[in-house]
Amino acid sequence: MRRILTLGLLLLSAALAAQEPVTTHPSVTAYLQTLLNEPVDTINLRVDRFIESVGQQQPELQSKTAGLAFDYFTSSPVMGHEAVAVHIADNWFLNGRLKLENEELYPILYTFAEFNRSSLIGMPAQPLVMEDPDGQLTDIRSVEAAHKILFFYDTECATCRKEAPLLAALLQDYQGDPITFFAIYTQSDREAWEKYIAETFGGLANPAVRVIHLWDPEAATGYHKKYAVLSTPMLFLLDSQNIIRGRGLDSEALAQMLSLDKALVLQYKKLFDNLFSAFEPLTIEHVEGIVDAFGQRTEGQPALRSEVFLQLFNYLRRSDSFPKQQGALYLAEKYIVGEPDGWSQEFVDRIVLDLSKARLNPAGDKATMLQLQNKRGKHVPLYDNKHFGTLIFFHLIDCQQCQKEFEALKKLRSDLYDMDIQVVMVYVGQEKENWRKFVRKLWPTRWKLLNDFENTSEMRTLYDLEYVPHLYLLDENGVIIAKDISVSELKELLPLL
């Protein structure tokens, strides 16, 4: 790349020395082409220097040169170069520094800059709240997902009709972390919209993909300007922090980006697996030490730092290891909430909320006492001090993961009994008949089976039960040894009692 760049500069210098029209000389395009693989900030800097050098040697050609560079980067084959064109428009023309030779082109230049400056790659996604077919409002930034795809389309657009089925097929075959696909209709014909949804996306059924259909028939949200929707289709890819990672995509480019991201996640997982496997047994102190080591190694490298910590945070919080889950909280508090400038505000707010929930009934504190109902409807305490330890299992009847953990727990029944560990099964739903069937199937049992059909305990708030299964291990005094654990991890924790 350096040799090509040097050659481009030599050609440019020769052209200027010969007083040839720089705006028509092929060396100019050749020079701009050498910048295609550079970061946007680098391109901006070098293009500015290029335009300045032309102004110093051939002032009459400076405006033409800047216009040529603007045109070149508006149609660059590399995603993200709209940012360079916007920079040229702002830094050379819209501020009055240079004048376009053809002033009739100002509206075009101004419109391009205004309709692109808010949705450039690397920027936070703009707020967008739209209605679904049932009239419910959805804020695209509030939906939590590993990736979000925004697909702006029109039912009468030929390219949209070609791309939409390809996108539906891509989503149907997708395997990876959960993603949300926002199909955003840009017109106002409700009948055509609903027909299109049924025909194009009606057969889509993939548990890893959530599809949300939205529209704004009055264009009240200003999405055209926020997301450069001057024509359709317009396809964006956002990450979990609502940062724009791709724009102006088609189905093929989107598939490549998702595939590359999946490969990156797997590479990080392999790295983290190797690091943590070196410690046996793994402790919270080990995890925190590794987190801090990454903090030291990425100091002064903000882009790398945010990428590494996001990957490590997701790895730790998805683990079924208690030390790793505690490490996720440590990382979140120190390197996300503690360094908010490196993250989107929505992501930081979500982490703050997660941390506040994690602080409810933390390990080391005595578990909050609840009064619940047993199978006879009698009010009884959640736990007592009559046993060597207590395992509290918050669950739902139809939850597949609950069933999986429940089956694993039944295999430990005799071990738990021998250790005098009281098992407390707490049903968090409201389907009385299903719970009664569950009780009859399990009875007789030494386990305590409880519910809160009267909704008087506030257990969902006090124990952070937005999701289940949720397992707590208490010692003989009701002090929490571990929370949000799996049954497989329970075996490792029992010796701590």
N, C-alpha and C positions, 0 to 999 in steps of 0.2 A: 504494500500500500504506500509506503514512504517513497519508493522509486517512482511509482505512478504519479504521486502528488508532485514530486520534484520536477518530473517531466512536464506536467501540466503548467507549473509555474514558469519554467523556461520557455515553453511555447507562448505563454501569455506575455512574458517580458519581451520576447522577440517581436510579437505582434504590435505591442505598444511602441517599441523602438522604431518599427517600420511605419508607424502612424497609420496602420490599417484600421478600418472600423472594427473596434473590439466586439461590438454587439453582433456582428455577423461572422466573426472569425470562428472556425470550428474549435480552436483551442479553448474558447470560453466554455463551451459545452463539455469539452473533454475534461476541463478542470472541475466543473461542477460534478461530473460523474465520479471523479476520484473521491468525492466527499460522501457518497451514498452510504457507505458502511460506517461512517463516523456517528457518534452520539449527536443528538440534536443541538445541545449546547455548543459542541465543538464546531458544528456546521455554521451555526449562527455567528460565532466569533470569526471564522475564516471568511465567510461571505461578507461580513462587515468590513474586514480588512481589504478584501478584494475590491469592493465598491469604493472604499476610501482611496486605494491606490490608483484606481482609474480616474477618480476625481482630481488627484494630484497631477496626473500626467496628461489626461484628456478630459477636462471638465465638461466639455460639451457632450461627452458620451456617458457621463455618470448616470444620468437618469435612465438612459436606454439599458445600461448594464444592470441596474437595480431591477428594472422592469423585466428583463430577460430572466434574472435569477428568480423573481417572484413567479413568473409563468412556469419556470422549470420545476419548482418545488410544489406548485399546486397540482401538477400532473406527474409527480415522481412515482415510480413503481414501488417505492419503499413505504410501508405503513408508518405513519407518524410524521411524515415530512410536511404535513399541513402546518405544523408548528413553525417550521422555518419560513413558510410563505407568510404566515401571520406576523412573525417577527419582522420580516422585510417591510411589510405594509406599515406596521406601527413605527419602526425605527427610521424609515426613510421617506415615507409618503404621507401618512395620515397626520404626522406631527409637523408637516410643512417644511421639512428639511430639504426635500426634493419635490419637483413638480413633474407630474406625468406629462409626457409630450402630447398625448391626446387626452385632454381633460375630460372628455366624454366617458373615459374608462374609469373614472373615480367611483361611480356607483357600484361597478362590478368589484373593484378592489375592496371598497368599504364593506360591501355585503359579504364577500368571502371572509374577511377578517372577523366581522361581527358574528357571523353564523358558525364560525369554527373555534373562536377563542375560548369558549366555555366547555368544550368537549374534547380537548386534546389528550393524547396518551400521557398517562402519568398524573392526570388531574383528578380530583375527587368528582364523582358523578354529581350532576346537578339535581336538586330536589325535584321529584316528579310524583305527584299524587293523582291517580286516575281511577275511573270507575271500572268495575268488572261487569259482566252481563247482568248480574243481579242488582247492580246499583251500589255495591259495597266499595268503599274507597280503599285503595292500596297504595302505600308509600314504598316505592321500589327500594329505597335505601334502608328501610326498617326490616326487610325480609333477610333472615340469616341464611347464608349458603356459602359454600366454598367458591362458587362462581355464579354470576348472574349474566344472563344473555338478554339483551334488548333487541327485539326484532321489529322495526317500524315497517309496516307494509300497507299496501292498497290492494283490494281484491281485483281491481281492473289493471293492475300493473303486470305486464307480461313477465318481467324478470322476477317479480315476487312469486308469481304462479309457478315459476321454474324452481326457485330457491326453497319455498316453503315445504314442499314434499321432501326435498333433500335434507332439510333441517329436521323434519319429523322423523325421518329414517335414522339420522345421526343420533337424535335423542333417544330413540327406541333402543338402539344398540349401545348406548353409552354405559360405561362401567367406570366407577370412580366415586370420589366424594360427592355428596349431594349438590346438585345445581338447580337453579330456578330459571326458567325460561319465560320471559315476559313477551308475549305476542301482542304488539300494540298497533291497533287498527287506526289509520290516519284519516279515514273518511267518516261520513255520518249516516250511511245507509245501514240501519240496524238489521234489516232482513238479510241483506247480502253478507253482513258480518257474521251473523249466527249460522248461516248456511256454510260459509267458508270455514268456520271453526269446526263444524261437524264433519265436513268432507275432508279437511286437511289434517286436523289434529285429533279427531274423534277416536281413532284407534290407538292412540299413544298410551302405553301403560308400562311405565318403568319406575320402580320404587325409588330410584336414585335421582329422578327428575320430577320437579314440580312445575307444572305449566299454569301460568296465570294470564288470562286474556283481559286486556285493558283497552279503553278508548277515551277520547276527549273530543266529542263531536263539535264542540264550540271552540276548540283550540285555546281554551282559557288558561292552560298551564304554560303556554309559551314553549312547548316542546320543540317546535321547529327551530327556534333560535338556540335553545339550550343544547340540542343534540344534532345540529347541522342537518336537519331533515328537509333539505331543499328538493330532494327526490327520493323515491323508494326503489328498492329496499335499502334500509340503513341498519347495519348490524353492529352492535357493540358487545364487548366482553368486559365484565367488571370482576374484580376479585372480591374476597371476603370483606375487605375494608372499603368497598365501593370506589376503588381506584380504577380508572379506565385503563385496561391493558390491551385492548384491541378495538379498532374502529374501522368502518368501511369494509368489513369482512364479507366473504361469501362462505357458503357451507364448507367448502374444502379448506379454506384458511382457518376457519373456526375449529374444524376437526384437528388440524395440525397443531394449533395452539393448545387445545385440550390434551392432546397426546403428549406434547412436550412438557406440559405442566405435570401430567401424571408420571412421566419418566423422571422429572426433577424430584417429585415427592418420594418416589421409590429410592432414588439415590440418597436423599437425605435420610430416609428411614434406615437404609443399610448402614450409613455412617453412624447414626445414633444407636442402632442396635449393637454395633461393634463397640462403641464407647461404653455403653452401660453394662454390657455383658462382661466387661473386665472386672466388675465389682460383684463379689458374692460373699455374703448377702448384700444386696443393694440397700443403702440407707438414704434417708432424706438428706443427710449431710453430703453424701456422695453426689446426689442429683444437683443440689444447690452449688456445689463446687464446679461441676461441669458447666452449669448455666453461667456462672461467673467467669469461667475460662473463656467461653464464647464472647462474653462481654468485653474481656480484655483484648481478645484477638481481633475484634471488629471495631475497636475504638478508632474514631476518626473516619470511618467508612460508612456513612449513614445508609446508603442503598443496600449494601451487603448486610449491615447490622439488622435492618428491618426484615430482610428476607430470611436470614438465619433464625432470628428469634420468632418469626411467624411460623416457620416450619417446625422449630423445636417446641413451641407452645402447643401447636396442634398435635404433635407426636406425643407429648407428655399428657395432655388432657384426655386423649383417646385411649390411653393405656389402662389396663386393668390392674396396674401395680400402684399400691398406695403411695410409696415414696415418689413415684413419677407424677402422680396426680397432685401431691403436695408441692412437687417441684414446679408444676404448671402454675400454681397459685403464686409461688415465690417469683417466678419469671414475670408473671402478669403484673404483680405489684411493683417490682423494681424496674423492669425494663420496658413496660408498656405504659402503665399509669404514671410511673416515675419519669418517663421520657415521652410525654404526649406529643411533642413536635414531630416525632418520627412516624406518627400514625394518623389515620383519619379520625375526626372527632366522633363519628358514629361508632367506630370500633372501640375507641377508648371508653365511651359511655357504656357500651355493652360490657366491657371488661370490668368497669367499676361496679355495674349491677351484679355481674357474676361473683365478684369478690365479696360484695355485701351478703350475697346468699351463702357463699362458702363460709363466711364467718358465723353463720347460724349454727349452733351446736358444733363447734369445732372440736377436733381431737384434743383431749386434755381437760375439757370442761365436763361437768356433769350434765347428762342429757336432760333436756326439758321434759318435765313430767306432763303426761296427758291423761285425761279420763276418757276412756272409750267404752264401747259396748261389746259384750261377748255374745255368743250364739243364743243365749237366753234373754238378751236385751238388758242384762244387768251392767251397771257402770263399774268398771274395774280400772286400776292403774295400769299404765303402759308397761311398767316393769317394777320389780321389787328387789329387795336386798337378800332374798332367801337363797340365791343360787351363786355359784362360783363365777358366773358370767351370763350375759344376755345377748342374744342376736336378734335384732329387730329387722324384719323384712317387710318393707312397704311394697305393695304389689297391686296389679289389676288381674282379673281373671283371663281376659282375652289378649293380654300382652304376650307376644311370642318370646321376647327376651326374658320376661318374668317366668314363663313356663320352662325355659331352658335352665335358668338359675334354680328354679324350684326343683326340677328333676335332679340336678347336681347336688342340691342340699339334702334331698331325701337319702342319697347314698352315704351321707355323713351322719345319719340319724343316730346310729349306735355310738359313734365316737363322741358326738355332742352330749348324749345321755351319760356316757361314762365320765365325761369331764364336768357334768352338772351344768351344762350350758342351756339355759332356757331359750327356746326359740319362740319368738312372737311374730306371727303373721298378721300384718295390718292391711286390710283391704281399703284402698283409697277411693274406690268408685261408689256408685249409688244404685247399682243393679242388684236389688236384694235377693231376687230368686236365683240369679247366677251364683251369688256368694253362698247362699244356703245349699245349693247343689255341691259346691266346692267343699263346704264343711262336712256335708253328709258323706261325701266320697272319701274324705280324709279321716273321718271319725271312726274308731276311737284313736286318740293321739294325746301325747303329753304336751304337745305344742299349744300355745295360747293363740286363739283365733279371734281377732278383733275387727271392729268396723267403726265408722262414725256416721251412720245414717242420719243422725240428728244434727250433724254439722255444728257441733258446739265446741270442738277441740281446737280449731284453727291449725290443725296439724300441717296442712299444705304450706302455710306461711312459716310456721315455726321450724319445719324440717325440710324446707326447700324441695317440695315434691312436684315440681313442674314435669318431671319425667320419672318413670319407674323402669326397672326395679331400683330400689334404693336400700342398701343394707348398712346397718350400724352395728358395731361390736362394742359392748360395754363390759367393764370389769364388775366385780362383786359389789362395788359401791355406786354403780351407775355412771362411772366416768367413761367417756368415749375414748376407746383405744384407736378406732379407725371408722371412717364414714365413706359412703359411696364406693364400696368394695365389691368384688365379685366373689363367688363361692370358691373359685380356684385359689384366690388370694387368701381366703379365710383360713385355709390349712396352714399357711405360713404365719398367720397372726395369732393363732391359738396358743402357741408356746409363750406369747407375751403376757398371757393372763396370769 
